[in-house]
Amino acid sequence: MDTIKERKKLPAGAINEIASRTGLSQTTVSKVLRGKRGTPKAARVFRAAAEYLTEYKANEAEALQALEVALSDETHEQLTARLSRQREKYGEGTSPLY
C-alpha cells in the first residue's frame, strides 16, 4: 500500500481501527499507508492493517452468505405462496408455473 490510491481501497473506518490496534494516531497510520516507510512504526501498521483486513473480509463474506440465505428463504416462501395460489386457482398439477 504505497499510494493514496491503495489506501482508498480500505473500508470506511479502517484507519481509525488500525490506529486503535497499534496505539498510534490516525495521522501516523495514514502517513504510513501513503508510503512513509522510514519509520519503525511502519511494520506495526502493516501488520495491524493485514490483520484488520483479514478479519474484515471474513466478516464480510460471512455477512453476505447470511444475507444470501435470508433472501433465499424469503424467495422460497414467496414461491411457495404463489404456487399455492396457482393450485387454488387452476387446480392441482395445472398451474402455468409448472
C-alpha positions in Angstrom: 0.0 0.0 0.0 2.4 2.6 -1.2 -0.1 5.1 -2.7 -3.0 7.1 -1.7 -4.9 5.1 -4.4 -4.3 1.9 -2.5 -5.2 3.5 0.8 -8.5 4.4 -0.6 -9.3 0.8 -1.1 -9.5 0.4 2.7 -13.0 0.1 4.1 -14.5 3.1 5.9 -13.1 3.4 9.4 -10.1 1.2 8.7 -7.5 3.9 9.5 -9.3 4.6 12.8 -9.4 0.8 13.7 -5.7 0.3 12.7 -4.7 3.3 14.8 -6.7 1.9 17.7 -5.0 -1.5 17.3 -1.5 -0.1 17.1 -1.9 2.7 19.7 -0.7 5.2 17.0 -2.5 8.3 15.8 -4.7 8.3 12.8 -2.3 10.8 11.2 0.6 8.4 11.7 -1.3 5.5 10.3 -2.4 7.5 7.3 1.1 8.7 6.6 2.5 5.1 6.8 -0.2 3.9 4.4 0.6 6.7 2.0 4.1 5.4 1.7 6.1 7.0 4.5 8.0 3.8 5.4 11.1 5.3 7.0 9.7 4.7 10.5 9.9 1.7 12.8 6.2 2.1 13.2 5.5 1.0 9.6 5.8 -2.7 10.3 3.4 -2.3 13.2 0.9 -0.5 11.0 1.2 -3.0 8.1 0.8 -6.0 10.5 -2.3 -4.4 12.1 -3.7 -3.5 8.6 -3.2 -7.0 7.4 -4.9 -8.5 10.5 -7.8 -6.0 10.2 -8.4 -6.6 6.5 -8.3 -10.4 7.0 -11.0 -10.1 9.7 -13.0 -7.6 7.7 -13.0 -9.8 4.6 -14.0 -12.9 6.6 -16.8 -10.9 8.4 -18.0 -9.5 5.0 -18.1 -13.0 3.4 -20.0 -14.4 6.4 -22.5 -11.5 6.3 -23.0 -11.9 2.5 -23.6 -15.6 3.0 -26.1 -14.9 5.7 -27.9 -12.4 3.5 -28.0 -14.9 0.7 -29.6 -17.4 3.0 -32.1 -14.9 4.2 -33.0 -13.8 0.7 -33.2 -17.4 -0.4 -35.6 -18.3 2.4 -37.8 -15.3 1.6 -37.8 -16.1 -2.1 -38.7 -19.7 -1.3 -41.6 -18.6 0.9 -42.8 -16.3 -1.9 -42.6 -19.1 -4.5 -44.4 -21.5 -2.2 -47.2 -18.9 -1.6 -47.5 -18.3 -5.4 -47.7 -22.0 -6.2 -50.4 -22.4 -3.5 -52.4 -19.6 -5.1 -52.0 -21.1 -8.6 -53.1 -24.5 -7.3 -56.2 -23.0 -5.8 -57.0 -21.1 -9.0 -56.2 -23.7 -11.6 -56.3 -27.0 -9.6 -53.5 -29.4 -8.7 -50.9 -30.0 -11.4 -52.4 -27.5 -13.9 -50.7 -24.3 -12.8 -49.0 -22.3 -15.5 -45.9 -22.3 -13.3 -45.3 -26.0 -13.8 
